[in-house]
Amino acid sequence: MAKIIVSCRFQKSAKDIADLIRYMATREGVEKLPDTKKYNLSSSKQDDLILSVVKHFPQSKKFLEYEDYYAMPTRENANEFLDAVAERYADRADELKGLVSYISNRPGVEKLGSHGLFTQFDMPLDLDTVAERVANHDGVIWTEVVSLRREDAERLHFNNAEAWKNLVRRNMNEIAKAHRIKVEDLEWYGAFHNTTHHPHIHLIIFSKGQEGFLSEKGIKELRRAFGQDIFRDEQYKLATIETCYRNQLKEQLADLLQQLQTRQSIPNADYYLFLLKKIRDEVQQQKGKKLYGYLPRKVKKLVNFALYEFAKDGDLSEIYAKWNEVNREKLSLYYDTKDKPDVPIEKNPELRSLKNMLIRTALSMNFNAQTTVNTARTGFLFSMLAKQIVNSAGKRLDELNKMMLLTDSKERDKIRDKKIAHGQKEGSDSSGINEEVYDSQAVEGILTMLDYLISLGNQENEQAVEEPNAQPSIEYDFDNSYTEYLNNDDDGCDDNVDDEDEEDYFGLSM
């Protein structure tokens, strides 16, 4: 259950609003149950009345007070819930006779002078004048309640009328926007009720000019505006952590794509390359900007599916799970998080940059060269070969020097004459002593490996030229997987989400 509750209703007939205005501003007098009895179980009369109330006003089940009563059905919690229903349905209390006794002089209002009514400006308000003005309004009037738990109200200093008055004033533009009313036409009145468990304000809202309307989306906007204001410090902290995880997602996907571009050996590399080539082929056929937001719906679905598949990578999946955890905690401050799955990564509007990253990579890749020679390995082998040649030359020089030391000048002259007689150049060696002083086996092995690597690269390049459109070997059933994804895709694209679809996933309403 969200930590803030905003309930909204409207009246086309204002005949009963005057009494509600007076009630909001003057509720006082009834004593609470004594402390010694407040933990007793609720009476059968209270339980019967609550059953009737819930049946007649189903929306009351969303009240924080009902949650407390349902979890612990004590007399005090039953009383708190009936008080809340009496307040928020004061104009319809006569529909349930059992509620009539609950709407007379209820306790808790904080008075600002002779009454507790306030509005956008600090000016004297005559209660009867305001009540008459509202009663004579011939348009739609919204009656709304914004409520907090006592512990949150105390911790955040929303336990007094001044704090709530300033809250509403700060969010006047958001209130007008949610109700589709021009700011200059907005008129509102409020009163703060400092009840035991759930301090709250009542609001009366209407338009002095063109009549507005309040949709489900508008109620969400109103709840978000109040929630982000009240819990702004916690929101900032969680949003900072959320941004950190979002950046980690971008870095991890960029690293994965870089490994694919350099053809490094990673799990599912062939399948990822296949998906990127699919994106490349589709996007290249489109005119205009090659960005996700400009693509037709069919191509967007393909990009969505590709991101969905990439997100199965262990590191990406783990980071996104952490992002969702923080996002859920952030939005739970003013949304009901129960029974709603996390938004899938490909439908998350905050992560659209990941889709554009896939598109840019797909358009920049060369899919013809499926395999490249390992340059690091080749360089190592050339280095080893050079060392063997240097060692060979050194050993050869040593042998020659030793051989020259063993002979005197007469012997050297005889050797030279003999070489000349046999047609050999002066300085050549025919003695046969240690002509192969280097490690011939090592050199032959190195040369063989170099020849293999170079021929492998030439082989792959020839194949790429001969079959430029050849597809990589895929062990995955793309067609069935993609068809299944489309069948399970409720909405398709995050930028085409309708109002009624926003609650399908938790976290779409940012």
Stockholm file with secondary structure:
# STOCKHOLM 1.0

chainA/1-510         MAKIIVSCRFQKSAKDIADLIRYMATREGVEKLPDTKKYNLSSSKQDDLILSVVKHFPQSKKFLEYEDYYAMPTRENANEFLDAVAERYADRADELKGLVSYISNRPGVEKLGSHGLFTQFDMPLDLDTVAERVANHDGVIWTEVVSLRREDAERLHFNNAEAWKNLVRRNMNEIAKAHRIKVEDLEWYGAFHNTTHHPHIHLIIFSKGQEGFLSEKGIKELRRAFGQDIFRDEQYKLATIETCYRNQLKEQLADLLQQLQTRQSIPNADYYLFLLKKIRDEVQQQKGKKLYGYLPRKVKKLVNFALYEFAKDGDLSEIYAKWNEVNREKLSLYYDTKDKPDVPIEKNPELRSLKNMLIRTALSMNFNAQTTVNTARTGFLFSMLAKQIVNSAGKRLDELNKMMLLTDSKERDKIRDKKIAHGQKEGSDSSGINEEVYDSQAVEGILTMLDYLISLGNQENEQAVEEPNAQPSIEYDFDNSYTEYLNNDDDGCDDNVDDEDEEDYFGLSM
#=GR chainA/1-510 SS CCSEEEEEEEESCCTTHHHHHHHHHHCCCCCCCCTTTTTSBCCHHHHHHHHHHHHHCGGGGGSHHHHHHHHSCBHHHHHHHHHHHHHHTGGGGGGSGGGGGGSSSCSCBCCSSSSCCBCSSCCCCCHHHHHHHHHTCCSCEEEEEEEECHHHHHHTTCCSHHHHHHHHHHTHHHHHHHTTCCGGGEEEEEEEECCSSCCEEEEEEEESSSCCCCCHHHHHHHHHHHHHHHTHHHHHHHHHHHHHHHHHHHHHHHHHHHHHHTTCCCTTHHHHHHHHHHHHHHHHTSCSCCSGGGSCHHHHHHHHHHHHHHTTSHHHHHHHHHHHHHHHHHHTTTSCCTTCCBCCGGGCGGGHHHHHHHHHHHHHCCCSCCCCCCHHHHHHHHHHHHHHHHHHHHHHHHHHHHHHHTCCHHHHHHHHHHHHHTTCCTTCCCSCSSSCCSCHHHHHHHHHHHHHHHHHHHHHHHHHHHCTTCCCCCCSCHHHHHHHHHHHCSSCCGGGCCGGGGGGSBTCCC
#=GC SS_cons         CCSEEEEEEEESCCTTHHHHHHHHHHCCCCCCCCTTTTTSBCCHHHHHHHHHHHHHCGGGGGSHHHHHHHHSCBHHHHHHHHHHHHHHTGGGGGGSGGGGGGSSSCSCBCCSSSSCCBCSSCCCCCHHHHHHHHHTCCSCEEEEEEEECHHHHHHTTCCSHHHHHHHHHHTHHHHHHHTTCCGGGEEEEEEEECCSSCCEEEEEEEESSSCCCCCHHHHHHHHHHHHHHHTHHHHHHHHHHHHHHHHHHHHHHHHHHHHHHTTCCCTTHHHHHHHHHHHHHHHHTSCSCCSGGGSCHHHHHHHHHHHHHHTTSHHHHHHHHHHHHHHHHHHTTTSCCTTCCBCCGGGCGGGHHHHHHHHHHHHHCCCSCCCCCCHHHHHHHHHHHHHHHHHHHHHHHHHHHHHHHTCCHHHHHHHHHHHHHTTCCTTCCCSCSSSCCSCHHHHHHHHHHHHHHHHHHHHHHHHHHHCTTCCCCCCSCHHHHHHHHHHHCSSCCGGGCCGGGGGGSBTCCC
//
